[in-house]
Amino acid sequence: MWDWDWPFYFSPGQCEAVIIDGLCASACTIVLGAIPHDKICVTSHATLGFHAAWDFGANGRAITNPEATQMLYSMYPSPVKRWISARGGLTPRMIFLRGKELQALYKPCYLDAQASATRTPLDTPASAIKAPARAQASAIRTLVSH
């Protein structure tokens, strides 16, 4: 189902910022619990998608995994948990957090200001950028300390 190891590519000690730009859904949202809140920013294009964890059943169909869903939910920061709960919790149906609601929970990214403030250019070589494996890699970028 998910590659549970990928969020730990984001090392809080090496990461200056995590920029969420575009769709970050499913396992991608684990970054919200893996990285400190103050190191995450969202662009105007960012959308977070949440749903219950699932496994394949004996017949090959997806079935909700309550234990994994609870573990996933427990990783999220309290404001995100409240937002999810207000919409019925994590269910098989995807719910999306975006726009003003998302920017009320996370600071907006000002990419030009961010790059100059951290002295890490946005054209940092790919070898210096840590990104999630097998997830929406284009939705998340990190600025790493040198």
Backbone hydrogen bonds in HBPLUS format (Angstrom, degrees):
<---DONOR---> <-ACCEPTOR-->    atom                        ^
c    i                          cat <-CA-CA->   ^        H-A-AA   ^      H-
h    n   atom  resd res      DA  || num        DHA   H-A  angle D-A-AA Bond
n    s   type  num  typ     dist DA aas  dist angle  dist       angle   num
A0006-TRP N   A0003-ASP O   3.25 MM   3  6.03 152.8  2.33 121.0 126.3     1
A0008-PHE N   A0005-ASP O   3.10 MM   3  5.87 149.5  2.20 124.3 131.9     2
A0009-TYR N   A0006-TRP O   2.98 MM   3  5.52 167.7  1.99 122.9 124.7     3
A0010-PHE N   A0007-PRO O   3.13 MM   3  5.80 161.2  2.17 113.0 118.7     4
A0014-GLN N   A0011-SER O   2.92 MM   3  5.43 144.8  2.05 117.8 127.6     5
A0015-CYS N   A0011-SER O   3.00 MM   4  5.97 141.7  2.15 159.2 170.3     6
A0145-SER N   A0014-GLN O   2.78 MM 131  5.39 165.4  1.80 160.2 164.9     7
A0016-GLU N   A0143-LEU O   2.68 MM 127  5.38 162.0  1.71 162.3 167.6     8
A0143-LEU N   A0017-ALA O   2.95 MM 126  5.24 153.3  2.02 144.1 150.0     9
A0018-VAL N   A0039-LYS O   2.62 MM  21  5.97 148.7  1.71 164.6 174.0    10
A0041-CYS N   A0018-VAL O   2.91 MM  23  6.29 158.4  1.95 170.2 172.3    11
A0019-ILE N   A0141-ARG O   2.74 MM 122  5.14 172.7  1.75 162.4 164.9    12
A0141-ARG N   A0019-ILE O   2.94 MM 122  5.14 152.2  2.02 141.6 150.7    13
A0020-ILE N   A0041-CYS O   2.92 MM  21  6.29 165.2  1.95 156.4 161.2    14
A0043-THR N   A0020-ILE O   3.00 MM  23  6.35 160.1  2.05 169.2 167.5    15
A0021-ASP N   A0139-ALA O   2.64 MM 118  4.81 164.9  1.66 146.4 151.7    16
A0047-THR N   A0022-GLY O   2.90 MM  25  5.84 149.1  2.00 141.2 133.2    17
A0024-CYS N   A0047-THR O   2.80 MM  23  6.05 161.0  1.83 172.0 178.4    18
A0049-GLY N   A0024-CYS O   2.97 MM  25  6.22 152.6  2.04 132.2 135.3    19
A0028-CYS N   A0025-ALA O   3.20 MM   3  5.35 148.0  2.31 132.1 124.9    20
A0026-SER N   A0049-GLY O   2.94 MM  23  6.01 143.9  2.07 137.5 146.6    21
A0029-THR N   A0026-SER O   3.04 MM   3  5.90 154.2  2.11 125.0 129.9    22
A0030-ILE N   A0027-ALA O   3.02 MM   3  5.60 165.2  2.04 118.6 123.4    23
A0031-VAL N   A0028-CYS O   3.29 MM   3  6.24 170.2  2.30 123.5 125.6    24
A0032-LEU N   A0029-THR O   2.97 MM   3  5.74 159.9  2.02 121.2 126.0    25
A0033-GLY N   A0030-ILE O   2.93 MM   3  5.58 148.3  2.04 118.5 126.3    26
A0034-ALA N   A0030-ILE O   3.10 MM   4  6.32 136.9  2.29 143.3 155.4    27
A0035-ILE N   A0031-VAL O   3.12 MM   4  5.86 143.6  2.26 148.5 149.4    28
A0039-LYS N   A0036-PRO O   2.92 MM   3  5.55 162.6  1.95 121.8 127.6    29
A0040-ILE N   A0037-HIS O   3.17 MM   3  5.51 166.7  2.19 117.0 118.6    30
A0042-VAL N   A0107-LYS O   2.94 MM  65  6.37 152.7  2.02 151.3 160.3    31
A0109-CYS N   A0042-VAL O   2.88 MM  67  5.30 144.4  2.00 127.8 127.9    32
A0046-ALA N   A0043-THR O   3.14 MM   3  5.28 165.1  2.17 108.0 112.7    33
A0048-LEU N   A0097-LEU O   2.86 MM  49  5.06 172.5  1.86 152.3 154.5    34
A0097-LEU N   A0048-LEU O   2.81 MM  49  5.06 160.2  1.85 148.9 155.8    35
A0050-PHE N   A0095-ILE O   2.88 MM  45  5.34 164.0  1.90 156.2 160.9    36
A0095-ILE N   A0050-PHE O   2.89 MM  45  5.34 156.4  1.94 149.8 157.6    37
A0052-ALA N   A0091-THR O   2.72 MM  39  4.62 162.3  1.75 121.6 124.1    38
A0065-ASN N   A0053-ALA O   2.93 MM  12  5.54 167.3  1.94 130.1 131.8    39
A0055-ASP N   A0063-ILE O   2.84 MM   8  5.44 157.3  1.89 155.3 161.0    40
A0063-ILE N   A0055-ASP O   2.72 MM   8  5.44 161.5  1.75 162.1 168.1    41
A0057-GLY N   A0061-ARG O   2.63 MM   4  5.30 168.7  1.65 156.7 160.4    42
A0060-GLY N   A0057-GLY O   2.91 MM   3  5.14 161.1  1.94 113.5 117.7    43
A0069-THR N   A0065-ASN O   2.90 MM   4  6.05 153.1  1.97 154.6 163.5    44
A0070-GLN N   A0066-PRO O   2.94 MM   4  6.14 157.6  1.99 146.9 151.9    45
A0071-MET N   A0067-GLU O   3.00 MM   4  6.27 156.8  2.06 146.6 153.2    46
A0072-LEU N   A0068-ALA O   2.89 MM   4  6.06 161.2  1.92 147.9 152.9    47
A0073-TYR N   A0069-THR O   2.89 MM   4  6.08 168.3  1.91 152.5 155.8    48
A0074-SER N   A0070-GLN O   2.92 MM   4  6.05 154.4  1.98 146.3 153.1    49
A0075-MET N   A0072-LEU O   3.07 MM   3  5.40 146.0  2.19 107.2 117.0    50
A0076-TYR N   A0073-TYR O   3.18 MM   3  5.65 149.4  2.28 111.6 119.4    51
A0080-VAL N   A0077-PRO O   3.04 MM   3  5.50 123.7  2.37 112.6 126.2    52
A0081-LYS N   A0077-PRO O   3.00 MM   4  6.31 157.5  2.05 153.5 160.7    53
A0082-ARG N   A0078-SER O   2.89 MM   4  6.15 159.5  1.93 157.6 162.3    54
A0083-TRP N   A0079-PRO O   3.08 MM   4  6.29 155.5  2.14 139.7 146.0    55
A0084-ILE N   A0080-VAL O   2.92 MM   4  6.18 164.0  1.94 154.5 158.3    56
A0085-SER N   A0081-LYS O   2.82 MM   4  6.00 168.3  1.83 155.0 158.6    57
A0086-ALA N   A0082-ARG O   2.93 MM   4  6.06 155.0  1.99 147.8 154.1    58
A0087-ARG N   A0084-ILE O   2.98 MM   3  5.30 149.9  2.08 107.2 116.8    59
A0089-GLY N   A0084-ILE O   2.95 MM   5  5.05 155.7  2.01 137.5 132.1    60
A0088-GLY N   A0085-SER O   3.08 MM   3  5.21 158.7  2.13 115.9 114.1    61
A0102-LEU N   A0098-ARG O   3.33 MM   4  4.75 158.9  2.38 103.7 106.7    62
A0103-GLN N   A0099-GLY O   2.93 MM   4  6.23 165.3  1.95 156.8 161.6    63
A0104-ALA N   A0100-LYS O   2.90 MM   4  5.95 122.3  2.24 136.9 149.7    64
A0105-LEU N   A0102-LEU O   2.93 MM   3  5.30 144.7  2.06 107.2 117.7    65
A0106-TYR N   A0102-LEU O   2.97 MM   4  6.24 147.6  2.08 152.5 162.8    66
A0114-GLN N   A0110-TYR O   2.69 MM   4  5.76 164.1  1.72 164.6 169.5    67
A0115-ALA N   A0111-LEU O   2.97 MM   4  5.99 162.6  2.00 145.3 149.3    68
A0116-SER N   A0112-ASP O   3.17 MM   4  6.38 162.8  2.20 148.0 152.1    69
A0117-ALA N   A0113-ALA O   2.85 MM   4  5.91 154.9  1.91 149.4 157.2    70
A0118-THR N   A0114-GLN O   3.02 MM   4  6.09 154.7  2.08 149.3 154.6    71
A0119-ARG N   A0115-ALA O   2.95 MM   4  5.69 121.2  2.30 132.5 146.9    72
A0124-THR N   A0121-PRO O   3.09 MM   3  5.53 129.1  2.36 123.0 121.1    73
A0128-ALA N   A0125-PRO O   2.83 MM   3  5.55 157.4  1.88 122.9 130.0    74
A0129-ILE N   A0126-ALA O   3.10 MM   3  5.19 156.4  2.15 105.6 113.0    75
A0137-ALA N   A0135-ALA O   2.65 MM   2  5.36 130.3  1.89 113.2  96.5    76
A0139-ALA N   A0136-GLN O   2.84 MM   3  5.44 154.6  1.91 119.5 127.7    77
